[in-house]
Amino acid sequence: MRVGLLGYGIAGRVFHAPLIASTEGVDLVAVVTANPERQARVRAEHPDAAVVTADELFGMDLDLVVVATPNRTHAEYARRAVDQGVAVVVDKPFAPASTEAAELLAAARAKGVPLTVFQNRRWDSDFLTLRQVLGKLGEVRRFESRFERWIPEIWDNWREFGDPREAGGLLYDLGAHLVDQALQLFGPVTTVYAELDRRRPGAQVDDDVFVALTHANGVRSHLWANAHAAHHGPRFRVLGSEGAFEIDGLDEQEDALAAGRRPTDPGWGHEERTGRLGVLGQVTEIAVEPGSYQTFYAELRDGRVPVDPAGAVDALRVIEAAFTSARENRVVEL
């Protein structure tokens, strides 16, 4: 499988390029980046990949195009791939608007072009563990999920820019994972309530996010994302009729990839973290499942679509409802 990668920022360099290069039968043959420093990094880290322009990439014989550019360009580049009949991976969020995403999905279906969205955190160690223990909780009543970080200073990146076309801020960034995981676990949503704030001095986008979802099956999901949390709450806290599950910390695969480790390394994805399963004092420590980001590209290589893009459209509709809820201070029905 010959792969062309658009973008070599955090998404392209830390996630996509190393995961592609580590997957047997998948070759990274071209990378698009206009930044001279990033071009040098591509040549050093992936010497067999050509550094090209976007137009040159779309003129190559490729089996797959990966869009890891800023959010505002996701739909544009993905549509070029679809129009050429080339399978495409789009980094999350799928597009800045659900209407764009739905149009792109319709175009891909009409042409029979495989299209998927990089929701890598479906293969987080803690999420895989939660899926394993969910059936032991009885009737799940409340799901709490957090991505909290301590980044008190605003950094010079498009994710911090206030132009709505950038689709910046935490709700589009980490919120895309939080919402996706909630939908994966508990299905469609009927109502959305959200509180979005800009807490850091000079912030142009949301950096303090709370979203409450009511699922059609009655489960309530409470989701948090924060860029200035000096102390972090549990990653997951799930309350059921027969017990609860709780786990702290974050999956370690992102840090490992950034440090140069690869899924082919011994012990990849294994962690010392444990979760807690049970009722009050009667708690069992649960070892986490190994994280498995490499599964995404292995699935593609084997002819399967690892993430149904229709689910990404649904997640965008929930995110848009959250923006409406916060702006109008009301519960939004879907």
C-alpha positions as CSV (number, residue, x, y, z in Angstrom):
1,M,0.0,0.0,0.0
2,R,1.6,3.2,-1.2
3,V,0.7,6.1,1.1
4,G,1.0,9.9,0.7
5,L,0.8,12.1,3.8
6,L,-0.4,15.7,3.8
7,G,1.0,17.5,6.7
8,Y,4.0,17.0,9.1
9,G,2.9,18.8,12.2
10,I,2.0,17.0,15.4
11,A,-0.6,14.8,13.7
12,G,1.6,13.9,10.7
13,R,5.0,13.6,12.4
14,V,4.0,12.1,15.8
15,F,1.1,9.8,14.8
16,H,0.6,9.1,11.1
17,A,4.1,8.8,9.7
18,P,5.5,6.5,12.4
19,L,2.4,4.3,12.4
20,I,2.4,4.0,8.6
21,A,6.2,3.2,8.6
22,S,5.8,0.6,11.3
23,T,3.0,-1.3,9.5
24,E,4.2,-4.2,7.4
25,G,3.0,-3.9,3.8
26,V,2.4,-0.2,4.1
27,D,4.9,2.3,2.6
28,L,5.1,6.0,3.2
29,V,6.2,7.3,-0.2
30,A,5.5,11.0,-0.1
31,V,5.0,13.8,2.5
32,V,3.7,17.3,1.9
33,T,5.0,20.1,4.1
34,A,6.1,23.6,3.1
35,N,8.0,24.3,6.3
36,P,11.8,23.9,5.6
37,E,12.5,22.6,9.2
38,R,9.8,20.0,8.8
39,Q,11.1,19.1,5.3
40,A,14.5,18.4,6.9
41,R,12.8,16.2,9.6
42,V,11.0,14.2,7.0
43,R,14.3,13.5,5.1
44,A,16.0,12.5,8.3
45,E,13.2,10.4,9.8
46,H,11.8,8.9,6.6
47,P,14.6,9.0,4.0
48,D,12.6,6.8,1.5
49,A,9.7,9.3,1.4
50,A,9.8,12.1,-1.2
51,V,9.0,15.7,0.0
52,V,6.5,17.1,-2.4
53,T,3.8,19.7,-2.9
54,A,0.1,18.9,-2.6
55,D,-0.3,19.1,-6.4
56,E,2.7,16.7,-6.9
57,L,1.2,14.3,-4.3
58,F,-2.1,14.2,-6.1
59,G,-0.3,13.4,-9.4
60,M,1.4,10.3,-7.9
61,D,0.3,6.7,-8.1
62,L,-1.0,6.2,-4.5
63,D,-3.3,3.7,-2.8
64,L,-4.0,5.9,0.2
65,V,-3.9,9.6,1.0
66,V,-3.7,10.7,4.6
67,V,-4.9,14.2,5.5
68,A,-3.2,15.5,8.6
69,T,-3.3,19.2,7.8
70,P,-5.0,22.0,9.8
71,N,-8.7,21.4,10.3
72,R,-9.8,24.1,7.8
73,T,-8.3,22.1,4.9
74,H,-9.5,18.6,5.8
75,A,-12.6,18.6,3.6
76,E,-10.8,20.2,0.7
77,Y,-7.9,17.7,0.5
78,A,-10.1,14.7,1.3
79,R,-12.4,15.7,-1.6
80,R,-9.5,15.9,-4.0
81,A,-8.5,12.3,-3.0
82,V,-12.1,11.1,-3.4
83,D,-12.5,12.8,-6.8
84,Q,-9.4,10.9,-8.0
85,G,-10.7,7.6,-6.6
86,V,-8.0,7.2,-4.0
87,A,-8.8,5.9,-0.5
88,V,-8.4,8.6,2.2
89,V,-7.8,8.9,5.9
90,V,-8.8,12.2,7.5
91,D,-7.5,13.2,10.9
92,K,-10.1,14.2,13.4
93,P,-12.2,16.3,13.4
94,F,-13.5,15.0,10.1
95,A,-14.3,18.5,8.9
96,P,-15.1,21.9,10.5
97,A,-18.8,21.4,9.9
98,S,-21.1,18.4,9.8
99,T,-22.6,19.5,6.5
100,E,-19.1,19.4,4.9
101,A,-18.5,16.0,6.4
102,A,-21.8,14.6,5.2
103,E,-21.2,15.9,1.7
104,L,-17.8,14.4,1.6
105,L,-19.1,11.0,2.8
106,A,-21.9,11.1,0.2
107,A,-19.3,11.8,-2.5
108,A,-17.1,8.9,-1.3
109,R,-20.0,6.5,-1.3
110,A,-21.1,7.6,-4.7
111,K,-17.7,6.8,-6.2
112,G,-17.1,3.7,-4.0
113,V,-14.0,5.3,-2.5
114,P,-12.9,4.0,1.0
115,L,-13.0,6.9,3.5
116,T,-12.2,6.8,7.2
117,V,-11.4,9.1,10.1
118,F,-8.4,8.8,12.4
119,Q,-10.0,8.2,15.8
120,N,-6.9,6.7,17.3
121,R,-8.1,6.9,20.9
122,R,-10.5,4.0,20.3
123,W,-7.2,2.1,20.7
124,D,-6.2,3.8,23.9
125,S,-5.2,1.3,26.7
126,D,-7.8,2.7,29.1
127,F,-10.6,2.7,26.6
128,L,-9.9,-0.9,25.5
129,T,-9.9,-1.9,29.2
130,L,-13.2,-0.1,29.8
131,R,-14.8,-2.0,26.9
132,Q,-13.7,-5.2,28.5
133,V,-15.1,-4.5,32.0
134,L,-18.3,-2.6,30.9
135,G,-20.5,-5.7,31.1
136,K,-19.5,-6.2,34.8
137,L,-21.1,-2.9,35.9
138,G,-24.7,-3.9,35.4
139,E,-26.9,-1.2,34.0
140,V,-24.6,1.8,33.3
141,R,-26.1,5.0,34.4
142,R,-23.4,7.6,34.2
143,F,-20.2,7.9,32.2
144,E,-17.5,10.5,33.1
145,S,-14.6,11.1,30.8
146,R,-11.8,13.7,31.0
147,F,-8.8,15.0,29.0
148,E,-7.2,17.5,31.4
149,R,-3.8,19.1,30.9
150,W,-1.7,21.8,32.4
151,I,-0.8,24.3,29.5
152,P,-1.2,27.7,31.2
153,E,0.5,29.6,28.4
154,I,-1.1,30.0,24.9
155,W,1.1,28.6,22.2
156,D,1.6,29.8,18.6
157,N,-0.5,27.2,16.8
158,W,-3.6,27.3,14.6
159,R,-5.5,25.4,17.3
160,E,-5.3,28.6,19.4
161,F,-6.6,30.9,16.6
162,G,-10.0,32.4,16.9
163,D,-11.1,32.4,13.3
164,P,-14.1,29.9,13.1
165,R,-12.7,28.5,9.9
166,E,-9.8,27.1,11.8
167,A,-12.1,24.9,13.9
168,G,-9.6,25.4,16.8
169,G,-10.2,25.1,20.6
170,L,-10.5,22.1,22.8
171,L,-14.0,21.0,21.9
172,Y,-13.0,20.4,18.3
173,D,-9.6,18.9,19.4
174,L,-9.9,16.7,22.5
175,G,-13.7,16.9,22.4
176,A,-13.7,15.0,19.1
177,H,-12.2,12.0,21.0
178,L,-14.5,12.5,24.1
179,V,-17.7,12.6,22.1
180,D,-16.6,9.7,19.8
181,Q,-15.8,7.4,22.7
182,A,-19.2,8.2,24.4
183,L,-21.1,7.5,21.1
184,Q,-19.1,4.2,20.7
185,L,-20.0,3.0,24.1
186,F,-23.6,4.2,24.6
187,G,-25.0,5.1,21.2
188,P,-27.1,8.0,19.8
189,V,-27.6,11.2,21.8
190,T,-31.0,12.9,22.3
191,T,-29.9,16.1,24.2
192,V,-26.8,18.1,24.6
193,Y,-25.8,20.7,27.2
194,A,-22.5,22.5,27.3
195,E,-20.4,25.1,29.1
196,L,-17.4,26.5,27.1
197,D,-15.0,29.0,28.6
198,R,-11.8,30.9,27.7
199,R,-9.8,30.9,31.0
200,R,-6.3,31.7,30.0
201,P,-5.4,35.4,29.5
202,G,-5.6,36.2,25.8
203,A,-7.3,33.0,24.8
204,Q,-9.3,33.2,21.5
205,V,-10.8,29.7,21.7
206,D,-12.4,27.5,24.3
207,D,-9.9,26.0,26.7
208,D,-12.3,24.8,29.4
209,V,-15.0,22.5,28.2
210,F,-17.9,20.6,29.9
211,V,-20.4,18.7,27.8
212,A,-23.4,16.7,29.2
213,L,-25.0,14.2,26.8
214,T,-28.2,12.2,27.3
215,H,-28.1,9.0,25.3
216,A,-31.2,7.4,23.8
217,N,-30.7,4.4,26.1
218,G,-30.8,6.7,29.2
219,V,-27.1,6.8,30.0
220,R,-25.8,10.3,30.8
221,S,-22.2,11.1,29.7
222,H,-20.3,14.0,31.3
223,L,-17.3,15.0,29.3
224,W,-14.5,17.4,30.3
225,A,-11.5,18.9,28.5
226,N,-9.2,21.5,30.1
227,A,-5.9,23.1,29.2
228,H,-5.2,24.6,32.6
229,A,-6.0,21.9,35.1
230,A,-3.3,21.9,37.8
231,H,-4.8,18.7,39.2
232,H,-6.4,16.0,37.0
233,G,-9.6,14.1,37.7
234,P,-10.0,10.4,36.8
235,R,-9.7,9.6,33.1
236,F,-12.8,7.5,33.3
237,R,-15.4,7.1,36.0
238,V,-18.3,4.8,35.1
239,L,-21.2,4.2,37.5
240,G,-23.5,1.1,37.1
241,S,-26.2,-0.6,39.0
242,E,-23.8,-3.3,40.2
243,G,-20.5,-1.5,40.5
244,A,-18.2,1.2,39.2
245,F,-15.0,1.5,37.2
246,E,-12.4,4.2,37.6
247,I,-9.0,4.8,36.1
248,D,-6.5,7.7,36.3
249,G,-3.8,9.0,33.9
250,L,-3.5,9.0,30.1
251,D,-2.6,6.4,27.6
252,E,1.2,6.5,27.0
253,Q,1.3,5.8,23.2
254,E,1.4,9.5,22.2
255,D,4.4,10.2,24.4
256,A,6.1,7.0,23.3
257,L,5.7,8.0,19.6
258,A,6.9,11.5,20.2
259,A,10.0,10.0,22.0
260,G,10.8,7.9,18.9
261,R,9.5,4.6,20.1
262,R,7.5,2.5,17.6
263,P,4.8,-0.2,17.7
264,T,7.4,-2.7,16.6
265,D,9.4,-2.2,19.8
266,P,9.1,-4.9,22.5
267,G,6.5,-4.2,25.1
268,W,4.7,-1.6,23.0
269,G,1.4,-0.4,24.5
270,H,1.9,-2.2,27.8
271,E,1.5,0.0,30.9
272,E,1.8,-0.3,34.7
273,R,-1.5,1.5,35.2
274,T,-4.4,-0.2,36.8
275,G,-8.1,0.6,37.0
276,R,-10.4,0.0,39.9
277,L,-13.5,-2.2,39.6
278,G,-16.1,-2.9,42.3
279,V,-18.1,-1.3,45.0
280,L,-16.6,1.0,47.7
281,G,-14.1,-1.1,49.7
282,Q,-14.6,-4.2,47.6
283,V,-12.4,-3.1,44.7
284,T,-10.4,-5.2,42.3
285,E,-7.3,-3.7,40.6
286,I,-7.6,-4.3,36.8
287,A,-4.5,-4.3,34.6
288,V,-5.0,-2.2,31.5
289,E,-5.2,-3.7,28.1
290,P,-2.2,-2.9,25.8
291,G,-2.7,0.2,23.7
292,S,-2.9,-0.5,20.0
293,Y,-2.7,2.5,17.7
294,Q,-1.0,0.3,15.1
295,T,-4.3,-1.5,14.6
296,F,-5.7,1.4,12.5
297,Y,-3.3,1.1,9.6
298,A,-3.2,-2.7,9.8
299,E,-7.0,-2.7,9.3
300,L,-6.6,-0.5,6.3
301,R,-3.9,-2.7,4.8
302,D,-6.2,-5.7,5.2
303,G,-9.0,-4.0,3.3
304,R,-11.2,-3.0,6.2
305,V,-12.4,0.5,7.2
306,P,-11.3,0.9,10.9
307,V,-13.6,3.8,11.7
308,D,-17.1,4.3,10.0
309,P,-17.1,7.9,8.9
310,A,-20.9,8.1,9.4
311,G,-20.1,8.0,13.2
312,A,-17.7,11.0,12.7
313,V,-20.5,13.0,11.1
314,D,-22.8,12.2,14.1
315,A,-20.0,13.3,16.5
316,L,-19.7,16.6,14.6
317,R,-23.4,17.2,15.0
318,V,-23.1,16.7,18.8
319,I,-20.1,19.1,18.9
320,E,-22.1,21.7,16.9
321,A,-25.1,21.2,19.3
322,A,-22.6,21.8,22.2
323,F,-21.5,25.1,20.7
324,T,-25.2,26.1,20.3
325,S,-25.9,25.1,23.9
326,A,-23.1,27.1,25.3
327,R,-23.8,30.2,23.2
328,E,-27.6,30.2,24.0
329,N,-27.3,28.7,27.5
330,R,-29.9,26.0,26.9
331,V,-30.3,22.3,26.4
332,V,-30.3,21.3,22.7
333,E,-32.4,18.5,21.4
334,L,-31.0,16.3,18.5
